[in-house]
Amino acid sequence: MEDIEIARNAKLKKIDEITNKLDIPEEYIEQYGKYKAKISLNYYNKIKDKNNGKLILVTAINPTPLGEGKTTASIGLADGLNRINKNAILALREPSLGPVFGIKGGATGGGHSQVAPMEDINLHFTGDIHAITCANNLLSAIIDNHIFHGNELNIKKVVWKRCVDLNDRALRRVQIGLSGEKNMSPREDSFDISVASEIMAILCLSKDLNDLKRRLGNIIIGYDIADKPVRCKDLNAEGSLTVVLKEAMNPNIVQTLENNPAIIHGGPFANIAHGCNSIVATKMALKLGDYVVTEAGFGADLGAEKFLNIKCRNIGISPDCVVIVATLRALKYHGGASKEDSSKENKEALKNGIHNLVKHIENIKSFGLNTIVAINKFVTDTREEIEILENELKGLVDYSLLENWEKGGDGATDLAEKVVSICDEKSEFVNTYDLESTIKEKIESVAKKIYGAEGVEYSEEAENQIEEFEKLLGDEATKVPICIAKTQYSLSDNPKDLLCEEPFKIHISSIEFRAGAEFVVVKTGKIMTMPGLPKIPAAEKIDLDENENIVGIF
C-alpha cells in the first residue's frame, strides 16, 4: 500500500481534539479546515514561564538515492515516546513544492509513521511558503520600481534575487527589464528556490513579529555608487513585508497517524540554507511537551551542524539527545555497492560504508552531545550484517533497530526507551567555532572538524568578497555564524566522492552576507540555490483519480 493510501485510511481526529489535548485555549487557535490549524504567537507569552521539555534532535548519515527515512524515524520516535506514556510532540519543517514535484517526493514520513493530512502538508498547507515567496518578490518589485522612478538611493548593484518554490533550472540566470519602457534598465537577475530565500531563514530565526520586522529591514538589497549597502528599510519596505508574513509567523499544528501532536513550521533546505524548522515552533513545542522531537535536514555535516552552530545560538538551548538515522543498504551504497546491489548481502561494502556513520557520530560528539544510532530495518537486512554493525559500534555508541515504517509507534519503543535514558545524562555543549573568529577561521573549523577536510581553497571572487565584507560591514558581517552551502551526498564538496578515502579540500566559490538572517552564506563546489527537475519528475505521476483523490505523492 502506498504512503498516501495509508494516510488516507487513517482515522484522524479533528484538530480541536489535538489542541485540547495540549490544553491550548480556543481563542489562540485558527483552524484551516478539519485537520490543521495555526497557533497564535500570543499564546507563547501565556506559557513562556513553563519549564522546557527535553529536546531530541534527529539527524542522519549523508543521504543516498535509497533514502534513510529521517522524517519517518522522527515521527516514529514521537509516536514511540507516546506509546511508552511520555508526553511527546513533534516539531518539523514544512515540505517544499520543489522536491514534491521533483525527485525526492514529499516530506511527511512514510508507511505507518506519517504526519497528516499528508496531501495538504506536502502541497499548499496553510500558505506559509507562498507568503515567503510573495514577500521576497514584493521586495524585488519595490527595488526595481525605485530604480525606475529615479533611483534616489543611487543603487548601483542589486544583489537581491527573486524566488519561486519550484525546481526550475531555466531561472538560474535571467534578463529582466526588457519591456522597452523609458527609465527601464535591463539587467541580469536570477531566482532562488523559495526555501533558500533569506526571508525563509529570517522567518525561521525570528523570535516574534518585532524581531521579524527588524531583520527584514536589515536585508541588504544592493550597493550604492559609494559601495555602501542599501537595505530594505531604506526603501521603507519592511512594514509591508511584515504584513505579508504576519500569519505565516504563527506555527502550524497537525497530527501523526497515531493522533499525536505535530507542529510543522518553516522549511529551509539544509544543503543551501540552514535546514531547521522555526525558532517559534521549537520554543512553543518545548513548553507544550515533556519531549520534543525535531530534525535537521540531510546529514549531520549539514543540517545538524547548522542547527547546533546557528539555531542553538539563537534559541539559547541545545539538544538533550541526538539520534543519527541510517540504513544498512545506504551504508553499503556509501561503501561502494551500486544502488541495485545495496539490498543484497555485501559485508565488504557494509564495512567500507560504516565509516560515514562513524564520522557523523564523531561530529555529534565533537559538540559534547550524547547520541544514539537508529537503524531503519528492512526485510533484506541479514542478521550477519546487523552483527557487523553491532561490532563496529561497540564501545562507541548505542543503537536501536527501527521498524516503525511497518509497525508505527510500536516499532520505535526500544529507541524511545533508550532516548529517554540518554536525555537524563549530562552533556557539555560546545560550538564548532567562536563567533569572534574570522570568517575564514570559522569556515576552516567546520571544514576540518566536521567534514574531515585537510584544508580550504578560496576562489578569487570569494577572497575579494570576504575582504569587502570585513572592510564595509565590520563586525556585523564577521561576528556571526556561517551557513555553508555544500552537496548533501558527500562529506566533501564533490557529490561523487562517497568514500572520501583520499585527503580532500573544500573549495569556496563565493560568499554572501545575509544581514537579515544574521549569518554568512558560504558556497562550495558547484552548489546551486535553484535545483532542477530530473528527466522523469515526480510531477508526471501526480494526478487525481476518478474520485478526485490525489495520487502519486510519495
N, C-alpha and C positions, 0 to 999 in steps of 0.2 A: 504494500500500500504506500502511495506517495505521501510525503510530508503534508501536503496541502489537504489530502483526504483525511489523514489522521487528525489534523487541526479542525477540519470542518465537522468531523464526527464527535469531537469532544463536547462535553456538557459544561459550557461556560456559565459563570454566574454573572448577573447584571453588575455593572461596575460599582453601583452604590453599595452592593453587598461586600465588595472588596474594600472600599474606602471605609465602610462601617467597621469592618474587621480591624482596621488601623485606627479607629476612633477619630477619624477626620470629620469635623462638622460639615454639614451640607453646604453652608454658606461659603466654604472655601473650595468647593468642587464645581467645575464647569464640565458638564457631560457633552461628549461628542458621540451621540448615538447610545446604543445599549451597553457597549463593552469597552469603551475608552473614555478617558476624561483628563482634564488638566487640574493640577493642584495649585492654588494661588500661592505666589511667593509670600504673601502676607501671613500665611499660616506658619511659616518658619519662625516668624517673630514670636508666635504664641508658644512654640515648643523649644526655642533655642537654648533654654537653660536645662533641658533634659540631658542626661548622660548619653554619650555616644555609644553606639553598639560597636561590635568588633568588625573591622574592615578586612575583607578577604579579596585579594587581587588574583584574577585568573589570567595567565599568560600562556605562552606555548614555545615550542621549538620553531625554527624557521619553517614557514609553510611550504607545502608542496602541492602539485596539482591534485593529489589524492585527498587533501583536506585532513585537518587534525580534529575538528569538532570542538573548537574552543568555546563558542557560544553555547553549543549543545551541552558541554560539560558544565558551564556556568549555571545554566538553567537546571540541569540535573542535580548539581550540588545544592542549589537553593531549595529545590523540592526535597532532596535527601535530608537536609537540615530540618525542614518542617516535618518530615517523616519520623525523625527522632525527637520530635516535640520541642524544637528550637524555633523561636520567633525570627524567621529569616526573610529577607526581602532582596530582590534583585535591583541593580542599578546599571543599566546597559546603554549602549549607543543606539541611535536611530539608523536604519539602513539607508543607503544612498540608492537612487534610481539607476545610477551608472552601472554598478555591479549587478543589480537585479535584472537589467536588460542586457548585460554583458556576458561575462564568463563565470563569475563567482556565484551568481544566483542571489537568493535572499539571505537575510541575516537574522532569522528569528529562531534559530535552533533546528533540530531535526528529530525525526521519529517521535517518541513519546516525551521528549523534552523540548517543548516549544513555548514561545510566548504567543498570545492570541489577543485579538483577531489577526491571524497571520497575514492574510492578504492586505488588510488595511495598513498594518505596520510597515510592510515591505513596499507599499505604493505611496499614497499621498499622506497617510496617517492623519495628523492634525495640522499639517501645513507648515511645520516649523522650517523645513529646508527650503520650501518655496518662499517663505518670508525672508530667509537669509539671502536667497538668490535675488529677490526683489530689492532688498536694502542695498546689496552690493551694486546692482545695476542702476539703481536710483542715484547712487553716488557718482557712477560713471557718467550718467546723463547730466548731472549738475556740473561736473567738471567740464565737459565739452560745451555745455551751454554757457558757462562763464567765459571760456575762451572765445566762443562765437560772438558774445556781446561785448568784446573789447579787452578781455584779459587784464583786468585791473591789478591782479596779483602777479602779473608778469611771469606766468608759468612757462618755463622753457622745456621741461621734460616731464611727461606724465608716466608714473610707474604703476598706477592703479589699474588692475585688469578687470575685465568683465568675467562673468561666470555663468554656467548652466549645469544643472545636476544630471548630466548625461555624459557618456563616453563619446566624444565627438572630435576625433583627431584633426579634422579639417579646420577646426577653430584654434589650433595651436598658434597659428600666425595668420592674421587677417589685416586687411586695409579698411579703414573707416573714414568717414567724412568725404565720400565720393559723390555727393549729391550735386556739386557744382554751385551751390548757393554762395552768395557773397559772404566773405568772412569765414567760410567753412574751410578749415585747414586739414587736408588729408594727412593721415599718419598711420603708421603701423601699430597694431594693437594685438592682443591675444586674450584667450579665455582660459581660465582655470576651471576645473570641476568645482561645484559649489562647496563640497566638503573640504576643499583645500583653501577656500576663501579665508582671508584674515577675519572676516566677520563671523564665520563659523567658530574660529578659535576664540574670538572676543566673547561671543555668547557663552561659550563653554567655560571660560575663565572668569567671567564677571560674577561678582558676589551679589549684586542686586541691580535695580534699574539705574540708580545713580552712577554706579561703577560702570555699567554698560555705556551710558551716555558719555562719561569721561573718556573711556577707552575709544569709543567711536570718534570723538572729537580729536583724539591724538593721532589718528591714522595719517600717515604720510602719503599724500596722493601724488606728489611730484616735487620738482625743484624749480626755483625761480632763476632769473638771469644772473643772480649773485650766488647761485648754488646753495641757497638756503632752503630748508624743507618747507613745503606748503602742506598744510594739514586740513583735514576735513572741517575742523572748526573755523578755519579761515574762510571757508565757503558758507558758513552758518548752516551746515547740513546735518550736524549731529542730532538735532531735535527731531527732524523728520525721519531719520533712520531709526531713532529710538522708538518712535511711534509705530513704525512698520514692524518692529521686533517685540513690541510690548507683550503680546500674547504668547509669542514664541519663547519668551523667557520663563514661562510657567512650565514646570516639569509635567510630563505625561505619565499617567498610570494605567496599566493594563493588568493582565494576569497570565500565569502559566497554565498549561493544560490541566494541572492539578489544583487550580484556583488559588494559587499563592500570588501575592502582590509583586508587580514588576514596574519599576519606574524607568522609563526609556526616554532619554533626552540628550540631544546633541549628537553629532556624528562625524567628527573629523577623521579622515584616513590617518593611519599610523605610518605609512611609508613616506607620505608627502606632507603630513601635518602631525598634530601631537597625539592623535589616536585614543582619546579618552572621552567619556561622557561628561556632562556639565558638572561644575562645582556645586551649583544649587541643587541638582538632583542627588548628588552623593551626600551632601550635608543634610538634606531632607531625609534621605533613607536612613542615615546614621541616627537620627532622632526617632524614627518610626520602628526600627527593627533592632533586635539584640545582635543579629549577624547580618552584615550587608555583603552580598557577593557582587563584585563588579569585574569588568575585564578591560584589558588594553589590547589594541589591535596588533595582529601579526605576532612575531616572536619577541622574546624578552630583550633582544637587541634594539627593538624599535618601540613598540607601544609601552612596554613595561619601563624601559629606560626613561621615556618621556613622562610617563605617569609619575615616576619617582623623582625625576630631576626638575620637572616643570609643574605638574599639578600639585604634588605634595607640598611644594614650596608655597603655592597659592592658597592651599586649603589648610595648611598647618598641621597635618596629621600624616601618618604613614600606615601601611598595611600591618595587620597582626599576623597574617599568614599569606604566603604566595603559592598558588597552585600552578605548576607547569604541565601543560597538556601535550601529549604525544600519542602517536600510534606506532605499532611495530612496522606496519607497511611504509609509513613515512620515514621512519628511521632507516629502513632498508633502501629506500629511494635516496636518502642522503648518503648512504654507503655505497652507491654506485649501481644499484638494481634499476632496471627500467620500470616505467610505470606499469607495464603489463606483467612484469615478473615480481612486483613488490608484494603481491598477495600470496606468492609461493614461499615455501620454506627456503631460506637463504641465510644461513648462520654467519657466513663471512661478511655479507653486506650489512647484516644487522650489527655485527661487532664494529664495522667501519663507521656506521652511521650514528652509533651511540655517542660519538664524540660531540655531535651537535647538541644533543641533550645535556651532556656533561658541561659543555661550555655555558649553556643557559643557566644551569644550576649554579655554576661558579659566579655568573653575573649577578644573580639574585643574592647570593651570599656576600658578594662584594658590597652590597648595600647594608649588610648587617642584619638581614631579614631571615626569618625561618621559612622553609619551603618544603613542599611535598610534590612528587610527580604523580600525575593522573594519566593512566594509560587507557585510552578508549579501546576496548576489546572488540575484536572482530572474530567471526566464526573461523576464519582462516588462520588465526594465531595458534601456534602449536605450544604445547607445554614445554618443549625443549627450548624454544625461542624465548619464552617468558622466563625460564630459568637463567638463560644467558643474561637477560636484562637484570634480573634479581642479583646475580653475581657482580655485575658491573656497578650497580648502585649500592651494594652492601657497604656499610660504613660511611657512605656519602650522603644519602638521603632516604627517607621512607617513600613508599609508593603505594598506590591503590589501583586496582583494576576496575574500570567503569563499564557498566552495562546498562546505563540509563537510556540510551537510544531505544533499546528494546523494552526495558522494564520501567522506565520513568524513574521517579524518586527512589523506588525500592532498589534500583541498580546502582545507587550512589550513596547508600547509607554507610558503607565502610569508609569511603572518602570523608563523608560528613563527620563521622565519629573522630577520625584522625585529625581533621581540620579543627574541630572544637578543642581537642587536646593541645594542638600547636598554638592556637590563639591564646592559651593561658601561659605559654612560655615567654620568657623575657627576650627582648631583642634590642639592639642598639643601632638605630637607623643612621646611616651616613650617606651623603650625596657623593656622586662621582667627581664633582668639581666644585670649587668655591666660586661664588658669584663675583668676587673681587678679581678673579683670574682674568687674563686677557682672552679675547675671542679665540685666538689660536691655541692657547693653553687648554681651554675648555674642549675644543674640537679634538685635540690630541689626547686628552684624558679619556674621552668616550671611545675614540678610535682604538687606543691601545688597551684600555681596561675592559671595555665591553665587546668590541669587535674582535680583539686579538690581533690587530694590525701592528706591523713593525714601525710604521710611521705614516706621515701625511704629506701629500703633494698638492700644491695650490696652483691653479691656473693664474695667468697674468691678470685676468679680469677679477678673480677672487681676491688676489693680493691688493689690487687697486681699490676694490670695494671696502675691504677691511680698513685700509688706510683712510679712506674717505669718511667712513663711519666714526672712526676714532677722532678724526680731525673736526668734523662738522657737528657731531652729536655727543661726543664725550661719553660720560658715564651712562647716559640714557640708553645708548646702544651697546655699551661694553659690560655693564654690571648687571646683565640679565641672563637668563638661561638660553641655551641654544636648542634648536629643533632641527635635527639632521634628517634631510630627505634622502633616503637610501633604498635600494632594492630590498624587498622583503625576503627574497628567495635564498640569500646567502649572507653570511656574516661579513663578507667583503662587499665591495660595490659592483662586483661582477655577478650578475644573476645566474651565470652558468657554472660558477665555481662553488659547487655544493660542498665539496670535501674540505676546501681551504687547507690543504696539506702543505702547500708551499707558502713561504712568507709573502705577505701582500701589503700593499699600501692603500690608503684611502685617498681617492682623487677628488679634490674640491673644485667644482666647476664654477660656482657663483655663490654669492652671499646676498641675502635680503634682510633688511631690518623691518620688523613688524611692530611699529611703535604702539599700536592699539593692543595687540596681543601681548606685548612686552616680552618678546623673545626674538632671537636672531635665527632666521632660516638658513641652513647650510645645505646647498645642493651638491650631491656627489654623483660621480659617473655620468650616466645618460638618463638620470631620473626625469620623468615628465610629470607636470602638475595637471595635465589633461590626458587621461587614459584614452585608448582606442578600443573599438569593438573587435572581437575575434572574427574569424572567417564565417563561423556559424554562431551568431549571438543567441543568447537565451531568448531575446525578443521574438525570434522566429517560432518559438514553441509556446509562447504565452498567448492565451486565447480565452474566449467564452464558450462553454459547451451549450447544448440545446436548452438547458435550464438556466442559462445566463450565469452559471457559476464560473469563476475564474479558474483556469487550469494552466499548468506549465510552470508555475513558480516553484522553485525548489530551494 
